[in-house]
Amino acid sequence: MNKLAEAEITAQLEQLSGWIRRGDEIVRSYKLASFPAAIAFVTQVGFLAEAAAHHPDIDIRYNQVTLALTTHDAGGLTEKDFALAAAADELF
C-alpha cells in the first residue's frame, strides 16, 4: 500500500467527521454510554481491524475510546487508514 500525498490526505480527512491529523496518523475519540459499551465498541473495531489486517492503536478511558491509525509499513497514511476510520464511524 502506497503512502498518500498531502492533497489526498486532506481530501480524505474532509470526508470524515471528528478525525484529526496528528503527524503521520489520524485520530478520533468516541464517547460511549458506559464502560461496557466502550469495551463492546473496541471488540467490534478489533474484528474489523483483524479482517482488514490493519490494527489501530486503541486507548480506553472509562467510556471514551480513542483510535489512532497509521500504516507503519508505508511510513504514513494510506487508504487502509481512511477505510478503517470510516468503518469505525459506521459502528459508532
Phi and psi in degrees as a GROMACS rama.xvg file:
@    title "Ramachandran Plot"
@    xaxis  label "Phi"
@    yaxis  label "Psi"
@TYPE xy
-87.9198  143.56  ASN-2
-64.8813  138.848  LYS-3
-78.4105  149.475  LEU-4
-75.3699  161.178  ALA-5
-55.1037  -43.6249  GLU-6
-63.6829  -37.8169  ALA-7
-67.4895  -40.3196  GLU-8
-62.5124  -45.6239  ILE-9
-60.3247  -44.8463  THR-10
-63.856  -41.7909  ALA-11
-65.3505  -42.077  GLN-12
-62.551  -34.6699  LEU-13
-64.0355  -22.9336  GLU-14
-84.0152  -12.5742  GLN-15
-108.535  144.113  LEU-16
-102.176  129.358  SER-17
88.2698  -7.22034  GLY-18
-89.9823  140.052  TRP-19
-125.239  158.069  ILE-20
-94.6622  134.901  ARG-21
-132.823  93.3089  ARG-22
64.9155  -122.145  GLY-23
-95.8121  23.3033  ASP-24
-139.295  161.516  GLU-25
-112.007  146.124  ILE-26
-137.677  141.796  VAL-27
-148.451  143.065  ARG-28
-108.72  140.999  SER-29
-119.807  133.937  TYR-30
-104.55  118.504  LYS-31
-100.27  171.828  LEU-32
-70.0929  -28.3098  ALA-33
-161.723  173.046  SER-34
-62.5018  -46.4342  PHE-35
-59.3965  -36.4211  PRO-36
-65.4201  -38.6446  ALA-37
-63.9999  -43.2946  ALA-38
-64.6337  -40.4393  ILE-39
-63.172  -41.5331  ALA-40
-61.6274  -45.9226  PHE-41
-60.9536  -40.3196  VAL-42
-60.9843  -44.7529  THR-43
-64.4978  -42.0961  GLN-44
-61.7715  -39.5265  VAL-45
-59.2467  -41.6695  GLY-46
-65.2344  -41.5117  PHE-47
-62.5424  -44.1963  LEU-48
-62.8646  -43.102  ALA-49
-64.0426  -42.1448  GLU-50
-63.5416  -34.0781  ALA-51
-88.1731  -5.47012  ALA-52
53.0039  43.3737  ALA-53
-146.346  114.539  HIS-54
-114.863  123.391  HIS-55
-80.7373  161.758  PRO-56
-82.0568  133.536  ASP-57
-125.974  130.41  ILE-58
-121.968  125.934  ASP-59
-115.325  124.842  ILE-60
-131.912  97.8528  ARG-61
53.5986  -101.75  TYR-62
-107.556  13.8854  ASN-63
-114.762  129.449  GLN-64
-118.491  128.242  VAL-65
-114.802  128.556  THR-66
-108.704  137.79  LEU-67
-126.981  128.741  ALA-68
-123.448  136.094  LEU-69
-158.677  160.458  THR-70
-108.295  98.2855  THR-71
-58.4456  -41.5408  HIS-72
-60.9645  -31.849  ASP-73
-91.5097  -11.33  ALA-74
76.6529  27.4251  GLY-75
164.625  -154.553  GLY-76
-87.703  137.987  LEU-77
-132.94  177.891  THR-78
-57.1979  -33.649  GLU-79
-57.186  -39.9283  LYS-80
-64.2917  -45.3884  ASP-81
-72.2641  -32.655  PHE-82
-66.2862  -43.5222  ALA-83
-70.181  -35.2149  LEU-84
-60.4526  -46.4792  ALA-85
-64.1035  -38.8205  ALA-86
-65.4139  -41.3457  ALA-87
-63.191  -40.4986  ALA-88
-61.4298  -39.2343  ASP-89
-64.1264  -37.9283  GLU-90
-63.6151  -40.2998  LEU-91
